[in-house]
Amino acid sequence: MSRGKVWKYKDNINTDIIAPPESMELDIKGASAYCMSNLDPEFAKGFRPGDYFVTEHNLGSGSSRETAPLVLKELGVRVIVAMDYARIFYRNCINVGMIPVECSETNRISMGDEIDVDYKKGVITNYTKGETYACNTMPEHITKIMECGGLIPYLMEEAGKNKN
């Protein structure tokens, strides 16, 4: 990936924190303006493509709706790093084309650190602290889904290959 700024949060960032229910009637672009607003009112305004969304335990618990990963993606989140995820949120991230990375040492990463995540090699480099952390690597078939931009684009590409 590339070097980017960390937006760091602790445990139990659930889908209602990521995508507040009061924004549910808006389209994804409109709802993204409220992403994380109840916890960090600066997140939606300050997050830039290439930055990293990092949490500790239990990311994405709560509702199974895709709105939470979609508003993150709308803001430019490409890579998410957490110690562990709620299962459905993890899969929804892959389905919409984001990269959910697991790292047992996210407690060592701080808000504002500059990091790089190499999910193919399984290494996170923290330039601010001069540290590296092991993270999971993605199986090739999951990597293909994420690199296509999500499950639907992947399936469309595969269906096109099968027509020939």
Residue pairs with C-beta under 8 A, 6 or more apart in sequence:
1 78
1 79
1 116
1 117
1 118
1 119
2 50
2 116
3 50
3 114
3 115
3 116
3 127
4 48
4 50
4 51
4 52
4 114
4 115
4 116
5 48
5 50
5 51
5 52
5 112
5 113
5 114
6 51
6 52
6 54
6 109
6 110
6 111
6 112
6 113
6 114
6 115
7 40
7 43
7 46
7 47
7 51
7 52
7 53
7 54
7 111
8 54
8 55
8 106
8 109
8 110
8 111
8 112
8 113
9 36
9 39
9 40
9 54
9 55
9 56
10 55
10 56
11 55
11 56
11 57
11 58
12 57
12 58
12 61
13 39
13 55
13 58
13 59
13 60
14 58
14 60
14 61
14 62
14 63
14 86
15 60
15 61
15 62
15 63
15 64
15 65
15 67
15 68
15 89
16 62
16 63
17 36
17 38
17 39
18 35
18 36
18 60
18 68
18 69
18 71
18 72
19 31
19 34
19 35
19 65
19 67
19 68
19 70
19 71
20 34
20 37
20 38
22 34
23 30
23 31
23 33
23 34
23 71
24 31
24 67
26 34
28 67
28 70
28 71
28 74
29 74
31 67
31 71
31 74
32 44
32 71
32 74
32 75
33 44
34 44
34 71
35 43
35 44
35 71
35 72
35 74
35 75
36 43
36 44
37 43
37 44
43 75
44 75
47 53
47 75
47 76
47 77
48 76
49 76
49 78
50 76
50 78
51 76
51 77
52 79
52 80
52 81
52 115
52 117
53 72
53 77
53 79
53 80
53 81
54 80
54 81
54 82
54 106
54 109
54 115
55 80
55 81
55 82
55 83
55 106
56 82
56 83
56 106
56 107
57 82
57 83
57 84
58 84
58 85
58 86
59 80
59 82
59 84
59 85
59 86
59 89
60 68
60 69
60 85
60 86
60 88
60 89
60 90
60 92
60 93
61 86
61 89
62 86
64 88
64 89
64 92
66 92
66 95
66 96
68 89
68 92
69 89
69 92
69 93
69 95
69 96
69 98
70 96
72 80
72 98
73 96
73 97
73 98
77 98
78 98
78 99
79 98
79 99
79 101
79 117
79 119
80 93
80 98
80 99
80 100
80 101
81 101
81 102
81 103
81 106
81 109
81 117
81 124
81 135
82 100
82 101
82 102
82 103
82 106
83 102
83 103
83 104
83 106
83 107
84 102
85 93
85 100
85 102
89 100
90 100
93 99
93 100
94 100
94 142
94 145
94 146
94 150
94 151
95 145
95 150
95 151
95 152
96 150
96 151
97 145
97 146
97 148
97 149
97 150
97 153
98 146
99 117
99 119
99 138
99 146
101 117
101 119
101 124
101 135
101 136
102 135
102 136
103 124
103 133
103 134
103 135
103 136
104 133
104 134
105 133
105 134
106 133
108 126
108 129
108 131
108 133
109 115
109 124
109 126
109 133
110 128
110 129
112 128
113 126
113 127
113 128
113 129
114 126
114 127
114 128
115 124
115 125
115 126
115 127
115 128
116 124
116 125
116 127
117 124
117 135
118 124
118 125
119 135
119 136
119 137
119 138
119 143
120 137
120 138
120 143
121 137
122 134
122 135
122 136
122 137
123 132
123 133
123 134
123 135
124 132
124 133
124 134
124 135
125 131
125 132
126 132
126 133
138 146
144 154
145 151
145 154
148 154
148 157
